[in-house]
Structures are given as C-alpha cells and as structure tokens.
Amino acid sequence: MVVGALGLNRMPDVFTRLHAASVSDTLGVSLVLIGLMLIAGFTLVTAKLVFLVLFLAFV
C-alpha cells in the first residue's frame, strides 16, 4: 500500500500513476487468493485458485 501511494504521488503522468496503483492491487488480490487456498485445503477449489494466481502473475 505504501509503495502504491508513493508511486501515485511521485510519478509524472497519468499512465505511470495508474501502473503504480495497479501493481499494489495485483499484489493484494494475489495474497487474498493465496489465503483462500490455505483455508480451502487441497481440493478442486484450490486448483482453480492456483490457476487464478498464475493468470494474475503472467498476464
């Protein structure tokens, strides 16, 4: 959160500010999905959540 807020204040134009904000959002969503994987245990739901985390990381 701090890095995203710092990027919003220090970046020169709109597009780099959007990029700084989206990086922290992606990290937050990834951490929530990893937490859900820990809660769900080893099930089919976990496999779907792994797919979502990989999708966020590489796309």
C-alpha distance matrix in Angstrom:
0.0 3.8 5.5 5.2 6.1 8.5 9.8 10.6 12.5 14.3 15.4 19.0 19.5 18.3 18.2 16.1 13.5 13.7 13.4 10.2 8.7 10.7 9.6 6.1 8.4 11.0 9.4 8.7 12.3 13.7 12.8 14.3 17.3 17.9 17.9 20.4 22.4 22.8 24.0 26.3 28.1 30.1 31.2 31.3 28.1 26.4 27.9 26.6 23.0 23.5 24.7 21.6 19.2 21.6 21.7 18.0 18.1 21.3 21.5
3.8 0.0 3.8 5.4 5.1 6.0 8.5 9.8 10.7 12.1 14.0 17.6 18.9 18.4 18.7 16.0 13.6 14.8 14.4 10.7 10.3 12.9 11.5 8.8 11.7 14.1 12.4 12.3 15.9 17.0 15.9 17.8 20.8 20.9 21.1 23.8 25.6 25.8 27.1 29.6 31.2 33.2 34.5 34.7 31.6 29.7 31.2 30.0 26.4 26.6 27.8 24.9 22.3 24.3 24.6 20.9 20.6 23.5 23.9
5.5 3.8 0.0 3.8 5.5 5.0 6.1 8.6 10.0 10.4 11.6 15.4 16.7 16.5 16.2 13.2 11.4 12.8 11.6 7.9 8.7 11.0 9.1 7.4 11.0 12.7 11.3 12.3 15.6 16.3 15.9 18.3 20.7 20.8 21.6 24.3 25.7 26.2 27.9 30.1 31.5 33.1 34.3 34.3 31.4 29.4 30.4 29.3 25.8 25.6 26.5 23.8 21.0 22.6 22.8 19.1 18.4 21.0 21.4
5.2 5.4 3.8 0.0 3.8 5.4 5.0 6.2 8.8 10.0 10.5 14.0 14.5 13.6 13.5 11.0 8.6 9.4 9.0 5.4 5.1 8.0 7.2 5.5 8.4 10.8 10.4 11.1 14.0 15.3 15.6 17.3 19.7 20.5 21.3 23.6 25.3 26.2 27.6 29.5 31.2 32.8 33.7 33.3 30.2 28.6 29.5 27.9 24.7 24.8 25.3 22.2 20.0 21.6 21.3 17.5 17.4 19.9 19.7
6.1 5.1 5.5 3.8 0.0 3.8 5.4 5.1 6.4 8.7 10.2 13.6 14.4 13.7 14.5 12.3 9.3 10.8 11.4 8.0 7.3 10.8 10.8 8.9 11.2 14.1 13.7 13.7 16.7 18.5 18.3 19.7 22.4 23.4 23.7 25.9 28.0 28.7 29.8 31.9 33.8 35.7 36.5 36.3 33.0 31.5 32.7 31.0 27.7 28.1 28.7 25.5 23.4 25.2 24.8 21.0 21.1 23.6 23.2
8.5 6.0 5.0 5.4 3.8 0.0 3.8 5.4 5.2 6.1 8.4 11.9 13.7 14.0 14.8 11.9 9.6 12.1 12.1 8.5 9.4 12.8 12.0 10.9 13.8 16.2 15.5 16.2 19.3 20.5 20.4 22.3 24.8 25.4 26.0 28.5 30.2 30.8 32.2 34.4 36.0 37.7 38.8 38.6 35.5 33.7 34.7 33.3 30.0 29.9 30.5 27.6 25.2 26.6 26.4 22.6 22.2 24.4 24.4
9.8 8.5 6.1 5.0 5.4 3.8 0.0 3.8 5.4 5.2 5.7 9.4 10.7 11.0 11.2 8.2 6.3 9.0 8.6 5.3 7.3 10.4 9.9 9.9 12.7 14.6 14.7 15.9 18.5 19.6 20.2 22.2 24.3 25.1 26.2 28.4 29.9 30.9 32.5 34.3 35.9 37.2 38.1 37.6 34.6 32.9 33.5 31.9 28.8 28.7 28.8 25.9 23.7 24.8 24.2 20.6 20.1 21.9 21.6
10.6 9.8 8.6 6.2 5.1 5.4 3.8 0.0 3.8 5.8 6.0 8.9 9.4 8.9 10.2 8.2 4.9 7.6 8.9 6.4 6.7 10.3 11.2 10.9 12.7 15.3 16.0 16.6 18.9 20.7 21.4 22.8 25.0 26.3 27.1 29.0 30.9 32.0 33.2 35.0 36.9 38.4 39.0 38.3 35.2 33.8 34.5 32.6 29.6 29.8 29.8 26.6 24.8 26.2 25.1 21.5 21.7 23.5 22.5
12.5 10.7 10.0 8.8 6.4 5.2 5.4 3.8 0.0 3.8 6.0 8.4 10.1 10.7 12.7 10.5 7.8 11.1 12.3 9.7 10.4 14.1 14.6 14.1 16.2 18.8 19.1 19.6 22.2 23.9 24.3 25.8 28.2 29.3 29.9 32.0 33.9 34.8 36.0 38.0 39.9 41.5 42.2 41.7 38.6 37.1 38.0 36.1 33.0 33.2 33.4 30.2 28.3 29.6 28.7 25.1 25.1 26.9 26.1
14.3 12.1 10.4 10.0 8.7 6.1 5.2 5.8 3.8 0.0 3.8 6.5 9.2 11.0 12.4 9.5 8.2 11.9 12.2 9.8 11.8 15.0 14.9 15.1 17.7 19.7 19.9 21.0 23.7 24.9 25.4 27.3 29.5 30.3 31.3 33.5 35.1 36.0 37.5 39.4 41.1 42.4 43.3 42.8 39.8 38.1 38.7 37.0 34.0 33.8 33.9 31.0 28.8 29.7 29.0 25.5 25.0 26.4 25.9
15.4 14.0 11.6 10.5 10.2 8.4 5.7 6.0 6.0 3.8 0.0 3.8 6.0 8.0 8.9 6.0 5.6 9.4 9.6 8.2 10.7 13.4 13.6 14.7 16.9 18.6 19.3 20.8 23.0 24.1 25.2 27.1 28.9 29.9 31.3 33.2 34.6 35.9 37.5 39.1 40.8 41.8 42.5 41.6 38.8 37.2 37.5 35.7 32.9 32.6 32.3 29.4 27.5 28.1 27.0 23.7 23.2 24.3 23.4
19.0 17.6 15.4 14.0 13.6 11.9 9.4 8.9 8.4 6.5 3.8 0.0 3.8 7.2 8.7 7.1 7.5 10.9 11.7 11.3 13.5 15.9 16.7 18.0 19.9 21.5 22.7 24.1 26.0 27.3 28.6 30.4 32.0 33.2 34.7 36.4 37.9 39.3 40.9 42.3 44.0 45.0 45.5 44.4 41.6 40.2 40.3 38.3 35.7 35.5 34.8 32.0 30.3 30.7 29.3 26.2 25.9 26.5 25.3
19.5 18.9 16.7 14.5 14.4 13.7 10.7 9.4 10.1 9.2 6.0 3.8 0.0 3.8 5.7 5.8 6.4 8.9 10.3 11.0 12.7 14.6 16.1 17.7 18.9 20.5 22.2 23.6 25.0 26.5 28.2 29.6 31.0 32.6 34.2 35.6 37.1 38.8 40.2 41.3 43.3 44.2 44.3 43.0 40.2 39.1 39.0 36.7 34.4 34.3 33.4 30.4 29.2 29.6 27.8 24.7 24.9 25.3 23.6
18.3 18.4 16.5 13.6 13.7 14.0 11.0 8.9 10.7 11.0 8.0 7.2 3.8 0.0 3.8 5.6 5.1 6.2 8.7 10.0 10.7 12.3 14.5 16.1 16.6 18.3 20.5 21.5 22.6 24.4 26.3 27.3 28.6 30.6 32.0 33.1 34.8 36.7 37.9 38.9 41.0 41.9 41.8 40.4 37.5 36.6 36.6 34.1 31.9 32.1 31.1 28.0 27.0 27.6 25.5 22.6 23.2 23.7 21.6
18.2 18.7 16.2 13.5 14.5 14.8 11.2 10.2 12.7 12.4 8.9 8.7 5.7 3.8 0.0 3.8 5.3 5.1 6.3 8.7 10.0 10.6 12.5 14.9 15.3 16.4 18.7 20.2 21.0 22.4 24.7 25.9 26.8 28.6 30.5 31.5 32.8 35.0 36.3 37.1 39.0 39.7 39.6 38.0 35.3 34.4 34.0 31.6 29.6 29.5 28.2 25.4 24.5 24.7 22.5 19.7 20.2 20.3 18.3
16.1 16.0 13.2 11.0 12.3 11.9 8.2 8.2 10.5 9.5 6.0 7.1 5.8 5.6 3.8 0.0 3.8 5.4 5.0 6.2 8.7 9.8 10.8 13.1 14.4 15.4 17.1 18.9 20.2 21.3 23.2 24.9 26.0 27.4 29.3 30.7 31.9 33.7 35.3 36.4 38.1 38.8 39.1 37.8 35.1 33.8 33.6 31.5 29.2 28.8 28.0 25.2 23.7 23.9 22.3 19.3 19.2 19.6 18.2
13.5 13.6 11.4 8.6 9.3 9.6 6.3 4.9 7.8 8.2 5.6 7.5 6.4 5.1 5.3 3.8 0.0 3.8 5.4 5.1 6.3 8.7 10.2 11.5 12.7 14.5 16.1 17.3 18.8 20.4 22.0 23.3 24.9 26.5 27.9 29.3 30.9 32.6 33.9 35.2 37.1 38.2 38.5 37.3 34.4 33.2 33.4 31.3 28.7 28.7 28.1 25.1 23.6 24.4 22.9 19.5 19.9 20.9 19.5
13.7 14.8 12.8 9.4 10.8 12.1 9.0 7.6 11.1 11.9 9.4 10.9 8.9 6.2 5.1 5.4 3.8 0.0 3.8 5.5 5.2 6.1 8.7 10.4 10.5 12.2 14.5 15.5 16.4 18.2 20.2 21.2 22.4 24.4 25.9 27.0 28.6 30.6 31.8 32.7 34.8 35.7 35.7 34.4 31.5 30.5 30.6 28.2 25.8 26.1 25.2 22.0 21.0 21.9 19.9 16.7 17.6 18.5 16.7
13.4 14.4 11.6 9.0 11.4 12.1 8.6 8.9 12.3 12.2 9.6 11.7 10.3 8.7 6.3 5.0 5.4 3.8 0.0 3.8 5.4 5.1 6.3 9.0 9.9 10.5 12.6 14.5 15.4 16.5 18.6 20.2 21.1 22.6 24.6 25.9 27.0 29.0 30.6 31.5 33.2 33.9 34.1 32.9 30.2 28.9 28.7 26.7 24.2 24.0 23.2 20.3 18.9 19.3 17.8 14.5 14.7 15.6 14.2
10.2 10.7 7.9 5.4 8.0 8.5 5.3 6.4 9.7 9.8 8.2 11.3 11.0 10.0 8.7 6.2 5.1 5.5 3.8 0.0 3.8 5.6 5.5 7.0 9.0 10.4 11.4 13.1 14.9 16.0 17.4 19.2 20.7 21.9 23.5 25.2 26.6 28.1 29.7 31.0 32.7 33.7 34.3 33.4 30.6 29.0 29.3 27.5 24.7 24.5 24.2 21.3 19.4 20.3 19.3 15.7 15.6 17.2 16.4
8.7 10.3 8.7 5.1 7.3 9.4 7.3 6.7 10.4 11.8 10.7 13.5 12.7 10.7 10.0 8.7 6.3 5.2 5.4 3.8 0.0 3.8 5.5 5.6 6.4 8.9 10.3 11.0 12.7 14.6 15.9 17.0 18.8 20.4 21.6 23.1 24.9 26.5 27.7 29.0 31.1 32.3 32.6 31.8 28.7 27.5 28.0 25.9 23.1 23.4 23.2 20.0 18.4 19.9 18.7 15.0 15.7 17.7 16.6
10.7 12.9 11.0 8.0 10.8 12.8 10.4 10.3 14.1 15.0 13.4 15.9 14.6 12.3 10.6 9.8 8.7 6.1 5.1 5.6 3.8 0.0 3.8 5.5 4.9 6.1 8.6 9.8 10.5 12.1 14.2 15.3 16.4 18.3 19.9 21.1 22.5 24.5 25.8 26.8 28.7 29.7 29.8 28.7 25.8 24.6 24.9 22.7 20.0 20.3 19.8 16.5 15.2 16.5 15.0 11.4 12.4 14.2 12.9
9.6 11.5 9.1 7.2 10.8 12.0 9.9 11.2 14.6 14.9 13.6 16.7 16.1 14.5 12.5 10.8 10.2 8.7 6.3 5.5 5.5 3.8 0.0 3.8 5.4 5.2 6.4 8.8 10.2 10.7 12.5 14.5 15.6 16.7 18.6 20.3 21.3 23.0 24.8 25.9 27.5 28.3 28.9 28.1 25.3 23.6 23.9 22.2 19.3 19.0 19.0 16.1 14.0 15.1 14.4 10.7 10.6 12.8 12.5
6.1 8.8 7.4 5.5 8.9 10.9 9.9 10.9 14.1 15.1 14.7 18.0 17.7 16.1 14.9 13.1 11.5 10.4 9.0 7.0 5.6 5.5 3.8 0.0 3.8 5.4 5.1 6.2 8.7 9.9 10.7 12.5 14.4 15.4 16.6 18.6 20.1 21.4 22.9 24.5 26.2 27.6 28.3 27.8 24.8 23.1 24.0 22.4 19.2 19.3 19.8 16.8 14.5 16.4 16.1 12.3 12.5 15.4 15.4
8.4 11.7 11.0 8.4 11.2 13.8 12.7 12.7 16.2 17.7 16.9 19.9 18.9 16.6 15.3 14.4 12.7 10.5 9.9 9.0 6.4 4.9 5.4 3.8 0.0 3.8 5.4 5.1 6.3 8.6 10.0 10.7 12.4 14.3 15.4 16.7 18.6 20.3 21.3 22.6 24.7 26.1 26.3 25.6 22.4 21.2 22.1 20.1 17.0 17.7 17.9 14.5 13.0 15.3 14.4 10.7 12.1 14.9 14.3
11.0 14.1 12.7 10.8 14.1 16.2 14.6 15.3 18.8 19.7 18.6 21.5 20.5 18.3 16.4 15.4 14.5 12.2 10.5 10.4 8.9 6.1 5.2 5.4 3.8 0.0 3.8 5.4 5.2 6.1 8.6 10.0 10.6 12.3 14.3 15.4 16.6 18.6 20.1 21.0 22.8 23.7 24.0 23.1 20.2 18.7 19.2 17.3 14.4 14.6 14.6 11.5 9.6 11.6 10.9 7.1 8.3 11.2 11.0
9.4 12.4 11.3 10.4 13.7 15.5 14.7 16.0 19.1 19.9 19.3 22.7 22.2 20.5 18.7 17.1 16.1 14.5 12.6 11.4 10.3 8.6 6.4 5.1 5.4 3.8 0.0 3.8 5.5 5.1 6.2 8.7 10.0 10.6 12.3 14.3 15.3 16.7 18.6 20.0 21.4 22.6 23.5 23.2 20.3 18.3 19.2 18.0 14.6 14.5 15.4 12.7 10.0 12.2 12.6 9.1 9.1 12.7 13.4
8.7 12.3 12.3 11.1 13.7 16.2 15.9 16.6 19.6 21.0 20.8 24.1 23.6 21.5 20.2 18.9 17.3 15.5 14.5 13.1 11.0 9.8 8.8 6.2 5.1 5.4 3.8 0.0 3.8 5.4 5.2 6.3 8.7 10.0 10.7 12.5 14.4 15.6 16.8 18.5 20.4 22.1 22.8 22.7 19.5 17.9 19.4 17.9 14.3 15.1 16.4 13.3 11.1 14.1 14.4 11.0 12.0 15.6 15.9
12.3 15.9 15.6 14.0 16.7 19.3 18.5 18.9 22.2 23.7 23.0 26.0 25.0 22.6 21.0 20.2 18.8 16.4 15.4 14.9 12.7 10.5 10.2 8.7 6.3 5.2 5.5 3.8 0.0 3.8 5.4 5.1 6.2 8.7 9.8 10.6 12.4 14.4 15.4 16.4 18.6 20.0 20.2 19.6 16.4 15.2 16.5 14.6 11.2 12.4 13.3 9.9 8.5 11.8 11.7 8.7 10.7 14.0 14.0
13.7 17.0 16.3 15.3 18.5 20.5 19.6 20.7 23.9 24.9 24.1 27.3 26.5 24.4 22.4 21.3 20.4 18.2 16.5 16.0 14.6 12.1 10.7 9.9 8.6 6.1 5.1 5.4 3.8 0.0 3.8 5.4 5.1 6.2 8.6 9.9 10.6 12.6 14.4 15.3 16.8 17.8 18.5 18.1 15.3 13.3 14.3 13.1 9.6 9.8 11.2 8.5 5.9 9.1 10.0 7.4 8.3 11.9 12.9
12.8 15.9 15.9 15.6 18.3 20.4 20.2 21.4 24.3 25.4 25.2 28.6 28.2 26.3 24.7 23.2 22.0 20.2 18.6 17.4 15.9 14.2 12.5 10.7 10.0 8.6 6.2 5.2 5.4 3.8 0.0 3.8 5.4 5.1 6.2 8.6 9.8 10.7 12.5 14.3 15.7 17.4 18.5 18.9 16.0 13.8 15.6 15.0 11.2 11.6 13.8 11.5 8.9 12.2 13.6 11.2 11.6 15.3 16.6
14.3 17.8 18.3 17.3 19.7 22.3 22.2 22.8 25.8 27.3 27.1 30.4 29.6 27.3 25.9 24.9 23.3 21.2 20.2 19.2 17.0 15.3 14.5 12.5 10.7 10.0 8.7 6.3 5.1 5.4 3.8 0.0 3.8 5.5 5.0 6.3 8.7 10.0 10.6 12.3 14.5 16.6 17.2 17.5 14.1 12.6 15.0 13.8 10.1 11.8 13.8 11.2 9.7 13.5 14.3 12.2 13.7 17.2 17.9
17.3 20.8 20.7 19.7 22.4 24.8 24.3 25.0 28.2 29.5 28.9 32.0 31.0 28.6 26.8 26.0 24.9 22.4 21.1 20.7 18.8 16.4 15.6 14.4 12.4 10.6 10.0 8.7 6.2 5.1 5.4 3.8 0.0 3.8 5.3 5.0 6.3 8.8 9.9 10.4 12.4 13.8 14.1 14.0 10.8 9.2 11.2 10.1 6.3 8.1 10.2 7.9 6.9 10.6 11.7 10.4 12.0 15.2 16.0
17.9 20.9 20.8 20.5 23.4 25.4 25.1 26.3 29.3 30.3 29.9 33.2 32.6 30.6 28.6 27.4 26.5 24.4 22.6 21.9 20.4 18.3 16.7 15.4 14.3 12.3 10.6 10.0 8.7 6.2 5.1 5.5 3.8 0.0 3.8 5.4 5.0 6.4 8.8 9.9 10.9 12.3 13.6 14.4 11.7 9.1 11.2 11.3 7.7 8.0 11.1 9.9 7.7 10.9 13.1 12.0 12.5 15.8 17.5
17.9 21.1 21.6 21.3 23.7 26.0 26.2 27.1 29.9 31.3 31.3 34.7 34.2 32.0 30.5 29.3 27.9 25.9 24.6 23.5 21.6 19.9 18.6 16.6 15.4 14.3 12.3 10.7 9.8 8.6 6.2 5.0 5.3 3.8 0.0 3.8 5.3 5.1 6.4 8.7 10.3 12.8 14.1 15.4 12.5 10.4 13.4 13.4 9.9 11.2 14.3 12.8 11.2 14.6 16.5 15.1 15.9 19.4 20.8
20.4 23.8 24.3 23.6 25.9 28.5 28.4 29.0 32.0 33.5 33.2 36.4 35.6 33.1 31.5 30.7 29.3 27.0 25.9 25.2 23.1 21.1 20.3 18.6 16.7 15.4 14.3 12.5 10.6 9.9 8.6 6.3 5.0 5.4 3.8 0.0 3.8 5.4 5.0 6.0 8.6 11.0 11.5 12.5 9.2 7.9 11.3 10.9 7.8 10.1 12.9 11.6 11.1 14.5 15.9 15.2 16.7 19.8 20.7
22.4 25.6 25.7 25.3 28.0 30.2 29.9 30.9 33.9 35.1 34.6 37.9 37.1 34.8 32.8 31.9 30.9 28.6 27.0 26.6 24.9 22.5 21.3 20.1 18.6 16.6 15.3 14.4 12.4 10.6 9.8 8.7 6.3 5.0 5.3 3.8 0.0 3.8 5.4 5.2 6.2 7.9 9.0 10.3 7.8 5.2 8.5 9.3 6.6 7.8 11.1 10.9 10.2 13.0 15.1 15.0 15.9 18.7 20.2
22.8 25.8 26.2 26.2 28.7 30.8 30.9 32.0 34.8 36.0 35.9 39.3 38.8 36.7 35.0 33.7 32.6 30.6 29.0 28.1 26.5 24.5 23.0 21.4 20.3 18.6 16.7 15.6 14.4 12.6 10.7 10.0 8.8 6.4 5.1 5.4 3.8 0.0 3.8 5.6 5.6 8.4 10.5 12.8 10.8 8.3 11.6 13.0 10.3 11.1 14.6 14.5 13.2 16.0 18.4 18.0 18.5 21.5 23.3
24.0 27.1 27.9 27.6 29.8 32.2 32.5 33.2 36.0 37.5 37.5 40.9 40.2 37.9 36.3 35.3 33.9 31.8 30.6 29.7 27.7 25.8 24.8 22.9 21.3 20.1 18.6 16.8 15.4 14.4 12.5 10.6 9.9 8.8 6.4 5.0 5.4 3.8 0.0 3.8 5.6 9.2 10.5 12.8 10.4 9.2 12.9 13.7 11.4 13.2 16.4 15.8 15.3 18.4 20.3 19.8 20.9 23.9 25.3
26.3 29.6 30.1 29.5 31.9 34.4 34.3 35.0 38.0 39.4 39.1 42.3 41.3 38.9 37.1 36.4 35.2 32.7 31.5 31.0 29.0 26.8 25.9 24.5 22.6 21.0 20.0 18.5 16.4 15.3 14.3 12.3 10.4 9.9 8.7 6.0 5.2 5.6 3.8 0.0 3.8 6.6 6.9 9.2 7.0 6.4 10.2 11.0 9.7 11.7 14.5 14.6 14.8 17.5 19.2 19.5 20.8 23.4 24.6
28.1 31.2 31.5 31.2 33.8 36.0 35.9 36.9 39.9 41.1 40.8 44.0 43.3 41.0 39.0 38.1 37.1 34.8 33.2 32.7 31.1 28.7 27.5 26.2 24.7 22.8 21.4 20.4 18.6 16.8 15.7 14.5 12.4 10.9 10.3 8.6 6.2 5.6 5.6 3.8 0.0 3.8 6.0 9.3 8.5 6.8 10.0 12.1 11.1 12.0 15.1 16.0 15.8 17.9 20.2 20.8 21.5 23.9 25.6
30.1 33.2 33.1 32.8 35.7 37.7 37.2 38.4 41.5 42.4 41.8 45.0 44.2 41.9 39.7 38.8 38.2 35.7 33.9 33.7 32.3 29.7 28.3 27.6 26.1 23.7 22.6 22.1 20.0 17.8 17.4 16.6 13.8 12.3 12.8 11.0 7.9 8.4 9.2 6.6 3.8 0.0 3.8 7.1 7.9 5.9 7.9 10.9 10.8 10.9 13.8 15.5 15.5 17.0 19.4 20.6 21.1 23.0 24.9
31.2 34.5 34.3 33.7 36.5 38.8 38.1 39.0 42.2 43.3 42.5 45.5 44.3 41.8 39.6 39.1 38.5 35.7 34.1 34.3 32.6 29.8 28.9 28.3 26.3 24.0 23.5 22.8 20.2 18.5 18.5 17.2 14.1 13.6 14.1 11.5 9.0 10.5 10.5 6.9 6.0 3.8 0.0 3.8 5.3 5.3 6.8 9.0 10.0 11.0 13.0 14.7 15.7 17.1 18.9 20.4 21.5 23.2 24.5
31.3 34.7 34.3 33.3 36.3 38.6 37.6 38.3 41.7 42.8 41.6 44.4 43.0 40.4 38.0 37.8 37.3 34.4 32.9 33.4 31.8 28.7 28.1 27.8 25.6 23.1 23.2 22.7 19.6 18.1 18.9 17.5 14.0 14.4 15.4 12.5 10.3 12.8 12.8 9.2 9.3 7.1 3.8 0.0 3.8 5.3 5.1 6.5 8.8 9.9 10.9 12.7 14.5 15.6 16.8 18.8 20.2 21.5 22.4
28.1 31.6 31.4 30.2 33.0 35.5 34.6 35.2 38.6 39.8 38.8 41.6 40.2 37.5 35.3 35.1 34.4 31.5 30.2 30.6 28.7 25.8 25.3 24.8 22.4 20.2 20.3 19.5 16.4 15.3 16.0 14.1 10.8 11.7 12.5 9.2 7.8 10.8 10.4 7.0 8.5 7.9 5.3 3.8 0.0 3.8 5.4 5.1 6.2 8.7 9.9 10.7 12.5 14.4 15.3 16.7 18.5 20.2 20.9
26.4 29.7 29.4 28.6 31.5 33.7 32.9 33.8 37.1 38.1 37.2 40.2 39.1 36.6 34.4 33.8 33.2 30.5 28.9 29.0 27.5 24.6 23.6 23.1 21.2 18.7 18.3 17.9 15.2 13.3 13.8 12.6 9.2 9.1 10.4 7.9 5.2 8.3 9.2 6.4 6.8 5.9 5.3 5.3 3.8 0.0 3.8 5.4 5.0 6.1 8.6 9.8 10.5 12.3 14.1 15.3 16.4 18.4 19.7
27.9 31.2 30.4 29.5 32.7 34.7 33.5 34.5 38.0 38.7 37.5 40.3 39.0 36.6 34.0 33.6 33.4 30.6 28.7 29.3 28.0 24.9 23.9 24.0 22.1 19.2 19.2 19.4 16.5 14.3 15.6 15.0 11.2 11.2 13.4 11.3 8.5 11.6 12.9 10.2 10.0 7.9 6.8 5.1 5.4 3.8 0.0 3.8 5.4 5.1 6.4 8.8 10.0 10.7 12.4 14.4 15.4 16.6 17.9
26.6 30.0 29.3 27.9 31.0 33.3 31.9 32.6 36.1 37.0 35.7 38.3 36.7 34.1 31.6 31.5 31.3 28.2 26.7 27.5 25.9 22.7 22.2 22.4 20.1 17.3 18.0 17.9 14.6 13.1 15.0 13.8 10.1 11.3 13.4 10.9 9.3 13.0 13.7 11.0 12.1 10.9 9.0 6.5 5.1 5.4 3.8 0.0 3.8 5.4 5.1 6.4 8.8 10.0 10.5 12.5 14.4 15.5 16.1
23.0 26.4 25.8 24.7 27.7 30.0 28.8 29.6 33.0 34.0 32.9 35.7 34.4 31.9 29.6 29.2 28.7 25.8 24.2 24.7 23.1 20.0 19.3 19.2 17.0 14.4 14.6 14.3 11.2 9.6 11.2 10.1 6.3 7.7 9.9 7.8 6.6 10.3 11.4 9.7 11.1 10.8 10.0 8.8 6.2 5.0 5.4 3.8 0.0 3.8 5.3 5.0 6.3 8.6 9.7 10.6 12.4 14.3 15.2
23.5 26.6 25.6 24.8 28.1 29.9 28.7 29.8 33.2 33.8 32.6 35.5 34.3 32.1 29.5 28.8 28.7 26.1 24.0 24.5 23.4 20.3 19.0 19.3 17.7 14.6 14.5 15.1 12.4 9.8 11.6 11.8 8.1 8.0 11.2 10.1 7.8 11.1 13.2 11.7 12.0 10.9 11.0 9.9 8.7 6.1 5.1 5.4 3.8 0.0 3.8 5.4 5.1 6.2 8.5 9.9 10.6 12.3 13.9
24.7 27.8 26.5 25.3 28.7 30.5 28.8 29.8 33.4 33.9 32.3 34.8 33.4 31.1 28.2 28.0 28.1 25.2 23.2 24.2 23.2 19.8 19.0 19.8 17.9 14.6 15.4 16.4 13.3 11.2 13.8 13.8 10.2 11.1 14.3 12.9 11.1 14.6 16.4 14.5 15.1 13.8 13.0 10.9 9.9 8.6 6.4 5.1 5.3 3.8 0.0 3.8 5.5 5.2 6.1 8.7 9.9 10.6 11.6
21.6 24.9 23.8 22.2 25.5 27.6 25.9 26.6 30.2 31.0 29.4 32.0 30.4 28.0 25.4 25.2 25.1 22.0 20.3 21.3 20.0 16.5 16.1 16.8 14.5 11.5 12.7 13.3 9.9 8.5 11.5 11.2 7.9 9.9 12.8 11.6 10.9 14.5 15.8 14.6 16.0 15.5 14.7 12.7 10.7 9.8 8.8 6.4 5.0 5.4 3.8 0.0 3.8 5.4 5.0 6.2 8.6 10.1 10.3
19.2 22.3 21.0 20.0 23.4 25.2 23.7 24.8 28.3 28.8 27.5 30.3 29.2 27.0 24.5 23.7 23.6 21.0 18.9 19.4 18.4 15.2 14.0 14.5 13.0 9.6 10.0 11.1 8.5 5.9 8.9 9.7 6.9 7.7 11.2 11.1 10.2 13.2 15.3 14.8 15.8 15.5 15.7 14.5 12.5 10.5 10.0 8.8 6.3 5.1 5.5 3.8 0.0 3.8 5.4 5.1 6.2 8.7 10.1
21.6 24.3 22.6 21.6 25.2 26.6 24.8 26.2 29.6 29.7 28.1 30.7 29.6 27.6 24.7 23.9 24.4 21.9 19.3 20.3 19.9 16.5 15.1 16.4 15.3 11.6 12.2 14.1 11.8 9.1 12.2 13.5 10.6 10.9 14.6 14.5 13.0 16.0 18.4 17.5 17.9 17.0 17.1 15.6 14.4 12.3 10.7 10.0 8.6 6.2 5.2 5.4 3.8 0.0 3.8 5.4 5.0 6.1 8.2
21.7 24.6 22.8 21.3 24.8 26.4 24.2 25.1 28.7 29.0 27.0 29.3 27.8 25.5 22.5 22.3 22.9 19.9 17.8 19.3 18.7 15.0 14.4 16.1 14.4 10.9 12.6 14.4 11.7 10.0 13.6 14.3 11.7 13.1 16.5 15.9 15.1 18.4 20.3 19.2 20.2 19.4 18.9 16.8 15.3 14.1 12.4 10.5 9.7 8.5 6.1 5.0 5.4 3.8 0.0 3.8 5.5 5.5 5.6
18.0 20.9 19.1 17.5 21.0 22.6 20.6 21.5 25.1 25.5 23.7 26.2 24.7 22.6 19.7 19.3 19.5 16.7 14.5 15.7 15.0 11.4 10.7 12.3 10.7 7.1 9.1 11.0 8.7 7.4 11.2 12.2 10.4 12.0 15.1 15.2 15.0 18.0 19.8 19.5 20.8 20.6 20.4 18.8 16.7 15.3 14.4 12.5 10.6 9.9 8.7 6.2 5.1 5.4 3.8 0.0 3.8 5.7 5.7
18.1 20.6 18.4 17.4 21.1 22.2 20.1 21.7 25.1 25.0 23.2 25.9 24.9 23.2 20.2 19.2 19.9 17.6 14.7 15.6 15.7 12.4 10.6 12.5 12.1 8.3 9.1 12.0 10.7 8.3 11.6 13.7 12.0 12.5 15.9 16.7 15.9 18.5 20.9 20.8 21.5 21.1 21.5 20.2 18.5 16.4 15.4 14.4 12.4 10.6 9.9 8.6 6.2 5.0 5.5 3.8 0.0 3.8 6.1
21.3 23.5 21.0 19.9 23.6 24.4 21.9 23.5 26.9 26.4 24.3 26.5 25.3 23.7 20.3 19.6 20.9 18.5 15.6 17.2 17.7 14.2 12.8 15.4 14.9 11.2 12.7 15.6 14.0 11.9 15.3 17.2 15.2 15.8 19.4 19.8 18.7 21.5 23.9 23.4 23.9 23.0 23.2 21.5 20.2 18.4 16.6 15.5 14.3 12.3 10.6 10.1 8.7 6.1 5.5 5.7 3.8 0.0 3.8
21.5 23.9 21.4 19.7 23.2 24.4 21.6 22.5 26.1 25.9 23.4 25.3 23.6 21.6 18.3 18.2 19.5 16.7 14.2 16.4 16.6 12.9 12.5 15.4 14.3 11.0 13.4 15.9 14.0 12.9 16.6 17.9 16.0 17.5 20.8 20.7 20.2 23.3 25.3 24.6 25.6 24.9 24.5 22.4 20.9 19.7 17.9 16.1 15.2 13.9 11.6 10.3 10.1 8.2 5.6 5.7 6.1 3.8 0.0
